[in-house]
Amino acid sequence: MRAIAGIRARPAGLYARVVALALVAGAEMHLRRGGIEQACATWHRAIDHMDGVYSVRTRKAVRRMRGDLARFRACGLRCAAELGERARDFLVGG
């Protein structure tokens, strides 16, 4: 999480992609540790920062996120379903 703390000091508009990808890494860490709700919240923040960013890396991160969420969506976990819809909208819109 040190990387995210360092990025917070930067103007978000100038580093939107960097901030978004750092948040994605944080969400993946939460997921590996079993914190699906924390992961979903962090992924939502990452997508917030991706608004207006057109990057192969951000799109790849969102596709990977959707794959990571698939098992939770299948179980009916609400936060995963909502995030999955938002991720799909992001990919379709970009």
Backbone as a printed PyTorch tensor [residue, N CA C, xyz], in Angstrom:
tensor([[[  0.8120,  -1.1890,   0.0000],
         [  0.0000,   0.0000,   0.0000],
         [  0.8620,   1.2620,   0.0000]],

        [[  2.1500,   1.0890,   0.1730],
         [  3.0480,   2.2420,   0.1560],
         [  2.9850,   2.9720,  -1.1740]],

        [[  2.8590,   2.2010,  -2.2700],
         [  2.7890,   2.8290,  -3.5900],
         [  1.5720,   3.7360,  -3.7000]],

        [[  0.4470,   3.2890,  -3.1790],
         [ -0.7720,   4.1030,  -3.2380],
         [ -0.6080,   5.3620,  -2.4070]],

        [[  0.0230,   5.2490,  -1.2520],
         [  0.2290,   6.4320,  -0.4040],
         [  1.0850,   7.4650,  -1.1250]],

        [[  2.1010,   7.0230,  -1.8360],
         [  2.9520,   7.9470,  -2.5750],
         [  2.2240,   8.6140,  -3.7240]],

        [[  1.3410,   7.8790,  -4.3430],
         [  0.5930,   8.4270,  -5.4790],
         [ -0.4350,   9.4430,  -5.0330]],

        [[ -0.9570,   9.2970,  -3.8260],
         [ -1.9730,  10.2410,  -3.3320],
         [ -1.4660,  11.6730,  -3.3160]],

        [[ -0.1770,  11.8470,  -3.2080],
         [  0.3950,  13.1860,  -3.1560],
         [  0.4210,  13.8520,  -4.5290]],

        [[  0.2220,  13.0780,  -5.5840],
         [  0.2580,  13.6180,  -6.9490],
         [ -1.1250,  14.1020,  -7.3670]],

        [[ -1.1860,  15.0840,  -8.2660],
         [ -2.4910,  15.5270,  -8.7740],
         [ -3.1470,  14.3970,  -9.5590]],

        [[ -4.3320,  13.9810,  -9.1470],
         [ -5.0010,  12.8170,  -9.7330],
         [ -5.2600,  12.9740, -11.2280]],

        [[ -5.6080,  14.1560, -11.6740],
         [ -5.8990,  14.3570, -13.0860],
         [ -4.7120,  14.0990, -13.9860]],

        [[ -3.5310,  14.4290, -13.5100],
         [ -2.3330,  14.2410, -14.3170],
         [ -1.8650,  12.7950, -14.3260]],

        [[ -2.1810,  12.0590, -13.3110],
         [ -1.6910,  10.6970, -13.1670],
         [ -2.8350,   9.7020, -13.0310]],

        [[ -3.9320,   9.9410, -13.6950],
         [ -5.1300,   9.1100, -13.5310],
         [ -4.8380,   7.6440, -13.8220]],

        [[ -4.1190,   7.3610, -14.8860],
         [ -3.8260,   5.9690, -15.2390],
         [ -2.9540,   5.3200, -14.1800]],

        [[ -1.9470,   6.0360, -13.7140],
         [ -1.0400,   5.5020, -12.7000],
         [ -1.7970,   5.2230, -11.4050]],

        [[ -2.6230,   6.1640, -11.0020],
         [ -3.4150,   5.9910,  -9.7780],
         [ -4.3630,   4.8050,  -9.9480]],

        [[ -5.0330,   4.7250, -11.0840],
         [ -5.9710,   3.6280, -11.3290],
         [ -5.2730,   2.2780, -11.2640]],

        [[ -4.1220,   2.1580, -11.8960],
         [ -3.4110,   0.8810, -11.8990],
         [ -2.8670,   0.5320, -10.5170]],

        [[ -2.4710,   1.5330,  -9.7430],
         [ -2.0320,   1.2740,  -8.3670],
         [ -3.2060,   0.7810,  -7.5210]],

        [[ -4.3770,   1.3650,  -7.7350],
         [ -5.5680,   0.9140,  -7.0190],
         [ -5.9500,  -0.5070,  -7.4260]],

        [[ -5.8090,  -0.8310,  -8.7010],
         [ -6.0720,  -2.1970,  -9.1620],
         [ -5.1490,  -3.1770,  -8.4380]],

        [[ -3.8840,  -2.8300,  -8.3290],
         [ -2.9290,  -3.6960,  -7.6110],
         [ -3.3530,  -3.8670,  -6.1550]],

        [[ -3.8190,  -2.7950,  -5.5400],
         [ -4.2950,  -2.8780,  -4.1670],
         [ -5.5170,  -3.7720,  -4.0440]],

        [[ -6.4330,  -3.6670,  -4.9980],
         [ -7.6350,  -4.5050,  -4.9960],
         [ -7.2670,  -5.9750,  -5.1420]],

        [[ -6.3100,  -6.2500,  -6.0170],
         [ -5.8620,  -7.6350,  -6.1990],
         [ -5.2460,  -8.1770,  -4.9110]],

        [[ -4.5370,  -7.3280,  -4.1830],
         [ -3.9570,  -7.7340,  -2.9070],
         [ -5.0720,  -8.0540,  -1.8990]],

        [[ -6.0870,  -7.2020,  -1.8310],
         [ -7.2200,  -7.4580,  -0.9320],
         [ -7.8750,  -8.7980,  -1.2780]],

        [[ -8.0470,  -9.0550,  -2.5720],
         [ -8.6860, -10.2880,  -2.9920],
         [ -7.8500, -11.5060,  -2.5860]],

        [[ -6.5380, -11.4310,  -2.7960],
         [ -5.6600, -12.5510,  -2.4060],
         [ -5.7360, -12.8270,  -0.9110]],

        [[ -5.9830, -11.7780,  -0.1390],
         [ -6.0730, -11.9300,   1.3200],
         [ -7.4860, -12.2840,   1.7900]],

        [[ -8.3980, -12.4550,   0.8500],
         [ -9.7500, -12.8730,   1.2040],
         [-10.7300, -11.7500,   1.4590]],

        [[-10.3520, -10.5250,   1.1710],
         [-11.2220,  -9.3680,   1.4200],
         [-11.9650,  -8.9400,   0.1770]],

        [[-12.9560,  -9.7140,  -0.2340],
         [-13.6730,  -9.4110,  -1.4690],
         [-14.3890,  -8.0740,  -1.4090]],

        [[-14.9880,  -7.7280,  -0.2790],
         [-15.6850,  -6.4410,  -0.1860],
         [-14.6950,  -5.2780,  -0.3110]],

        [[-13.5440,  -5.4030,   0.3330],
         [-12.5140,  -4.3610,   0.2220],
         [-11.9850,  -4.2920,  -1.2040]],

        [[-11.8120,  -5.4510,  -1.8210],
         [-11.3380,  -5.4820,  -3.2050],
         [-12.3250,  -4.7720,  -4.1240]],

        [[-13.6080,  -5.0570,  -3.9500],
         [-14.6230,  -4.4140,  -4.7940],
         [-14.6200,  -2.8980,  -4.6020]],

        [[-14.5240,  -2.4500,  -3.3630],
         [-14.4980,  -1.0090,  -3.0930],
         [-13.2820,  -0.3620,  -3.7510]],

        [[-12.1540,  -1.0260,  -3.6820],
         [-10.9250,  -0.4730,  -4.2750],
         [-11.0170,  -0.4860,  -5.7940]],

        [[-11.5790,  -1.5450,  -6.3710],
         [-11.7610,  -1.5890,  -7.8200],
         [-12.7170,  -0.4870,  -8.2810]],

        [[-13.7490,  -0.2010,  -7.5030],
         [-14.6420,   0.9100,  -7.8520],
         [-13.8560,   2.2170,  -7.9050]],

        [[-12.9980,   2.4380,  -6.9220],
         [-12.1720,   3.6550,  -6.9270],
         [-11.2560,   3.6840,  -8.1430]],

        [[-10.7190,   2.5290,  -8.5190],
         [ -9.8470,   2.4570,  -9.6950],
         [-10.6100,   2.8560, -10.9540]],

        [[-11.8240,   2.3320, -11.1070],
         [-12.6210,   2.6780, -12.2880],
         [-12.9710,   4.1610, -12.2790]],

        [[-13.1940,   4.7300, -11.0940],
         [-13.4290,   6.1760, -11.0110],
         [-12.2660,   6.9400, -11.6350]],

        [[-11.0510,   6.5050, -11.3620],
         [ -9.8670,   7.1870, -11.8930],
         [ -9.6560,   6.9150, -13.3760]],

        [[-10.2700,   5.8630, -13.8930],
         [-10.1080,   5.5190, -15.3110],
         [-10.9980,   6.3550, -16.2170]],

        [[-11.8950,   7.1320, -15.6540],
         [-12.7850,   7.9590, -16.4550],
         [-11.9680,   8.8830, -17.3540]],

        [[-12.1510,   8.7450, -18.6470],
         [-11.4310,   9.5730, -19.6060],
         [-10.0520,   9.0550, -19.9710]],

        [[ -9.6290,   7.9350, -19.3800],
         [ -8.3180,   7.3450, -19.6740],
         [ -8.5120,   6.2560, -20.7190]],

        [[ -7.7730,   6.3410, -21.7990],
         [ -7.8200,   5.3240, -22.8460],
         [ -6.4630,   4.6560, -22.8970]],

        [[ -6.3890,   3.4710, -22.2980],
         [ -5.1170,   2.7860, -22.1460],
         [ -5.3330,   1.2880, -22.2810]],

        [[ -4.4230,   0.6330, -22.9820],
         [ -4.4750,  -0.8180, -23.1140],
         [ -4.3180,  -1.4680, -21.7400]],

        [[ -3.4480,  -0.9160, -20.9140],
         [ -3.2170,  -1.4960, -19.5840],
         [ -4.4440,  -1.3900, -18.6830]],

        [[ -5.1580,  -0.2690, -18.7370],
         [ -6.3500,  -0.1540, -17.8870],
         [ -7.4430,  -1.0990, -18.3690]],

        [[ -7.6040,  -1.2160, -19.6880],
         [ -8.6170,  -2.1330, -20.2170],
         [ -8.2680,  -3.5810, -19.8650]],

        [[ -7.0000,  -3.9250, -19.9510],
         [ -6.5680,  -5.2720, -19.5810],
         [ -6.8180,  -5.5270, -18.0960]],

        [[ -6.5780,  -4.5220, -17.2690],
         [ -6.8110,  -4.6510, -15.8260],
         [ -8.2920,  -4.8740, -15.5370]],

        [[ -9.1660,  -4.1870, -16.2700],
         [-10.6110,  -4.3430, -16.0560],
         [-11.0620,  -5.7270, -16.5240]],

        [[-10.5320,  -6.2140, -17.6400],
         [-10.8760,  -7.5650, -18.0920],
         [-10.4150,  -8.6090, -17.0700]],

        [[ -9.2180,  -8.4330, -16.5280],
         [ -8.7000,  -9.3460, -15.5070],
         [ -9.5810,  -9.3010, -14.2530]],

        [[-10.0160,  -8.0840, -13.8900],
         [-10.8920,  -7.9240, -12.7400],
         [-12.1860,  -8.6920, -12.9510]],

        [[-12.7670,  -8.5910, -14.1370],
         [-14.0140,  -9.3130, -14.4080],
         [-13.8110, -10.8110, -14.2660]],

        [[-12.6770, -11.3060, -14.7100],
         [-12.3750, -12.7280, -14.5470],
         [-12.2370, -13.1120, -13.0860]],

        [[-11.5670, -12.2620, -12.3160],
         [-11.3940, -12.5190, -10.8850],
         [-12.7320, -12.5190, -10.1530]],

        [[-13.6720, -11.7240, -10.6280],
         [-14.9760, -11.5960,  -9.9690],
         [-15.9700, -12.6780, -10.3650]],

        [[-15.6790, -13.4090, -11.4210],
         [-16.6540, -14.3570, -11.9720],
         [-17.1740, -15.3350, -10.9250]],

        [[-16.3020, -15.9060, -10.1290],
         [-16.7550, -16.8980,  -9.1400],
         [-17.6390, -16.2700,  -8.0640]],

        [[-17.3740, -14.9990,  -7.7520],
         [-18.1820, -14.3120,  -6.7400],
         [-19.5350, -13.8850,  -7.3020]],

        [[-19.5450, -13.5000,  -8.5720],
         [-20.8170, -13.1680,  -9.2280],
         [-21.6880, -14.4120,  -9.3100]],

        [[-21.0670, -15.5560,  -9.6210],
         [-21.8080, -16.8150,  -9.7270],
         [-22.4470, -17.2050,  -8.3910]],

        [[-21.8040, -16.8250,  -7.3010],
         [-22.3500, -17.1140,  -5.9580],
         [-23.4110, -16.1060,  -5.5530]],

        [[-23.5920, -15.0670,  -6.3480],
         [-24.6080, -14.0650,  -6.0580],
         [-24.1570, -12.9460,  -5.1320]],

        [[-22.8630, -12.7710,  -4.9800],
         [-22.3600, -11.6970,  -4.1260],
         [-22.6630, -10.3510,  -4.7840]],

        [[-23.4320,  -9.5360,  -4.0860],
         [-23.9410,  -8.2860,  -4.6550],
         [-22.8340,  -7.3300,  -5.0960]],

        [[-21.8110,  -7.1270,  -4.2590],
         [-20.7630,  -6.1650,  -4.6250],
         [-20.0360,  -6.6180,  -5.8950]],

        [[-19.8580,  -7.9220,  -6.0570],
         [-19.1950,  -8.4450,  -7.2550],
         [-20.0740,  -8.2770,  -8.4860]],

        [[-21.3800,  -8.4910,  -8.3270],
         [-22.2990,  -8.3330,  -9.4540],
         [-22.3520,  -6.8820,  -9.9180]],

        [[-22.4590,  -5.9540,  -8.9660],
         [-22.5070,  -4.5290,  -9.3170],
         [-21.2160,  -4.0780,  -9.9920]],

        [[-20.0930,  -4.5180,  -9.4420],
         [-18.8040,  -4.1460, -10.0210],
         [-18.6320,  -4.7670, -11.4010]],

        [[-19.0890,  -5.9980, -11.5620],
         [-19.0150,  -6.6510, -12.8680],
         [-19.7860,  -5.8960, -13.9290]],

        [[-20.9650,  -5.3860, -13.5640],
         [-21.7560,  -4.5860, -14.4990],
         [-21.0400,  -3.2790, -14.8490]],

        [[-20.4700,  -2.6590, -13.8350],
         [-19.7630,  -1.4040, -14.0820],
         [-18.5430,  -1.6370, -14.9680]],

        [[-17.8400,  -2.7300, -14.7230],
         [-16.6720,  -3.0610, -15.5430],
         [-17.0780,  -3.3390, -16.9820]],

        [[-18.1770,  -4.0560, -17.1640],
         [-18.6750,  -4.3380, -18.5180],
         [-19.0150,  -3.0270, -19.2320]],

        [[-19.6900,  -2.1270, -18.5350],
         [-20.0360,  -0.8290, -19.1200],
         [-18.7840,  -0.0580, -19.5050]],

        [[-17.7630,  -0.1150, -18.6540],
         [-16.4980,   0.5630, -18.9440],
         [-15.8910,   0.0130, -20.2390]],

        [[-15.8690,  -1.3050, -20.3730],
         [-15.2450,  -1.9200, -21.5410],
         [-16.0480,  -1.6480, -22.8130]],

        [[-17.3580,  -1.6330, -22.7140],
         [-18.2010,  -1.3600, -23.8720],
         [-18.0920,   0.1090, -24.2830]],

        [[-18.0270,   0.9880, -23.2990],
         [-17.9810,   2.4200, -23.5680],
         [-16.6570,   2.9070, -24.1030]],

        [[-15.5880,   2.2030, -23.8100],
         [-14.2570,   2.6690, -24.2010],
         [-13.8340,   2.0850, -25.4540]]])
